[in-house]
Amino acid sequence: MNAFKLTMQQAVSGMELQTKRIGVTSENISNADTPGYKRKILVPETTADDFRAAFVALDQTPGDQVYDPKHPMADDAGYVTSSNVSLVVEMADMREAGRVYEANLNSFQQARTMYSSLLDILRR
């Protein structure tokens, strides 16, 4: 396979994975105040050659227990399990995903520029 094409395909699959990661992170941020919500994590498939292969797993870290016996989701002891989402962690994940996306985009653009330069040289 053409090395330029392979580089561009890897960059595109990396951008698609980061797009999914940003989507999962934004879903976590929007549900941070939902009692009992479990944080979602995007786990890439390690055996796959394609970066797009990933699945969503739930973070099993327990949320904080808040005493509120009048809350509709309170257990028998009057405690409500809050979400296990940390906005600081989610914002850091969002920034990292954005930067990795930019790196893949720059890689794609550089490969495209090199491919165009090669074609220009071959036309002469």
N, C-alpha and C positions, 0 to 999 in steps of 0.2 A: 504494500500500500504506500501511497505517496506520503512522505514524512510531513509535508505541510498540511495535507488533508487530515492526517491523524492528529496533529497538534491542534488543529481547529476543532475537530470532533471532541477531543478531550476537554478543550476549553468550554465548548458548548455544554457538554454534560456536567462539567463543574459548575457552570452558571445555573443550570437547571436544578442541581442539587441545592445550591445556595438559595435559589428562589423558594424551593420547598421549605428550607430551613427558616427563612424569613417568615413564611406563612405560618409555620408551626409556632414560632416565637411570638408573632403578633396575636395568634389565637390564645396563647398563654397569658399575654399581657391583658387582653380584653376580658379574660375570665379570672384575673387575679383576686377579685373581691367576691367570687362565687364560692360559698361554703361547700367544702367537700370536693372541690375541683382538684384533680391530679394533673400535675405538670406533664406536658407531652414533650418527648425527646425524639429527634430524628436520628436514627441509627443507620449509618451506611453499611451496606453489605461488604464485608471484607474480602470475600472470595470473588466478587464480580469484577470484571475488567471495566465495566461501565460504571461511572461515578453516579449515574442516575438511580441505580438500584439502592433503595433505602426503605426502611419501614419505620413506622411511628410506634414508640413504646411509651408506657406510662411510668413516670418517676414514682417509685413506691415509698419515698420519704414521707413520713406522716406529717400532716399539717398541725398547726398549733391548736390546742384545746382551749376554747374560750367559754367561760361560764355565763350562760344566758338562758335560764330556764323558760323564758317566754318565747324564745325563737322557735319557729315551726320545725326546724331541723334538729332540735336539741334531742339528745338521747335521754334515757331514763334518769341519769344523774344530773341532767341539766346542762351538759356540755355540748358545744357545737364545734365540729372539726372544721377549721378554716382551710383555705387553699394552701398548697405547699409551694406556691409560685413566689419567687423573690424578684421584684421589679429590677433590682440592681443587676442580678444575674441575667435576666432576660434582655435588658438593655445592652449589656456587654456582649451577649450572644448575637444580638441584632447588629451591633457595630462590627463584630468580627465577620459575620456572614456578608455584610455589605462590602467590607474590604477584600474578602476572598473573591467575591463576585467581580470587583473592580480588577483584581489581579488576573482573573481568568479572561476578562474582557480585554485587558492590555495584551495578554498572550495571544488571543485571537487576532487582534488588530495587527500585532507585529508579524504574525505568520502570514496574514493576508498581504501586508505590505511587501514582505520578502517574496511571496509567490508572484505578486504583480511585477516586482523588479526582475525576477527570473524570466517571466514571460516577455518583458520589454527587451531583455538582453537576447533572448532567443529569436525575436522578430527581426533583429538587425542583420 
